């Protein structure tokens, strides 16, 4: 699957604010995590093979992230009901946020994915569509983007993020 060129926000910039609901319907904002590192990973869709593997890798490594004082949040399109099912099915121990705004035509129009530069044109089997490009942001305790991983390949990714978190300061 090929994607067109896009520009995610860069390291060194202030992380764009967000306010989204989690799988239980509770609202979370970037400001809720001020003063500690935050791993924010954008994934294309709940309950697909790559997204499930990535989420389970974060689940398995969450104690290491917490030991380093970091929170982990996953963001994708689809609603809170979908997030709840995905979290329950995979025993996820971190929050999933629903960037599920729709436009007037009822098509996804995810404001936060757009702010972070990860809502991109994709193509598969000759069909072009808009979707989330799998991207992870490490946000430092001051709310700045410390590191960006774009076009993430799932195997080994969570270990890379953990290593970068250890080197943060």
Residue pairs with C-beta under 8 A, 6 or more apart in sequence:
1 122
1 123
1 124
2 122
2 123
3 120
3 121
3 122
3 123
3 133
3 151
4 120
4 121
4 122
4 123
6 117
6 118
6 120
6 121
6 133
7 117
8 116
8 117
8 118
8 133
8 135
8 148
8 150
9 15
9 16
9 115
9 116
9 117
9 137
9 145
9 148
10 145
10 148
11 145
11 146
11 147
11 148
12 144
12 145
13 144
13 145
14 143
14 144
14 145
15 30
15 38
15 40
15 137
15 139
15 143
15 144
15 145
16 30
16 112
16 115
16 116
17 29
17 30
17 31
18 28
18 29
18 30
18 75
18 97
18 112
18 115
19 27
19 28
19 29
19 30
20 27
20 28
20 75
20 97
20 98
20 99
20 112
21 27
21 28
21 80
21 97
21 98
22 28
22 80
22 83
22 95
22 96
22 97
22 98
23 80
23 83
23 84
23 86
23 87
23 95
23 96
23 98
24 80
24 84
25 80
28 73
28 95
28 97
30 38
30 139
30 143
33 71
33 139
34 141
34 143
35 141
36 69
36 70
36 71
36 141
37 68
37 69
37 70
37 71
37 138
37 139
37 140
37 141
37 146
37 165
37 168
38 70
38 71
38 72
38 73
38 138
38 139
39 58
39 65
39 70
39 71
39 72
39 73
39 136
39 137
39 138
39 139
39 161
39 165
40 73
40 75
40 116
40 136
40 137
40 138
40 139
41 54
41 58
41 72
41 73
41 74
41 75
41 134
41 135
41 136
41 137
41 152
42 74
42 75
42 76
42 113
42 116
42 118
42 132
42 133
42 134
42 135
42 136
42 137
43 50
43 51
43 54
43 55
43 74
43 75
43 76
43 132
43 134
44 50
44 51
44 76
44 131
44 132
44 133
44 134
45 51
45 76
45 77
45 78
45 131
45 132
46 76
46 78
46 82
46 83
46 85
46 86
46 96
47 82
47 85
47 86
47 89
50 134
50 154
51 76
51 134
52 86
52 90
53 154
54 134
54 152
54 154
54 157
54 158
55 74
55 86
55 90
55 92
55 96
56 90
56 92
57 154
57 157
57 158
58 65
58 72
58 74
58 92
58 94
58 158
59 90
59 91
59 92
59 93
59 94
60 158
61 158
61 159
61 162
62 72
62 93
62 94
64 162
65 71
65 72
65 162
65 165
68 162
68 165
68 166
70 165
71 94
72 94
72 95
73 94
73 95
73 96
73 97
74 92
74 94
74 95
74 96
74 97
75 96
75 97
75 98
75 99
75 112
75 113
76 83
76 96
76 98
76 99
76 132
77 98
77 99
77 100
77 108
77 110
77 113
77 131
77 132
78 98
78 100
79 98
79 100
80 98
80 100
82 98
83 96
83 97
83 98
86 92
86 96
87 96
97 112
99 110
99 111
99 112
99 113
100 108
100 110
101 108
101 109
101 110
101 111
102 108
102 109
103 109
107 130
108 130
110 119
110 132
113 119
113 132
116 135
116 137
118 132
118 133
118 135
118 150
119 130
119 131
119 132
119 133
120 130
120 131
120 132
120 133
121 128
121 129
121 130
122 128
122 129
122 130
122 131
122 133
123 129
133 150
133 151
134 151
134 152
134 154
135 148
135 149
135 150
135 151
135 152
136 148
136 149
136 152
136 157
136 161
137 145
137 147
137 148
137 149
138 145
138 146
138 147
138 148
138 161
138 164
138 165
138 168
139 145
139 146
140 146
140 168
146 164
146 168
147 164
149 157
149 160
149 161
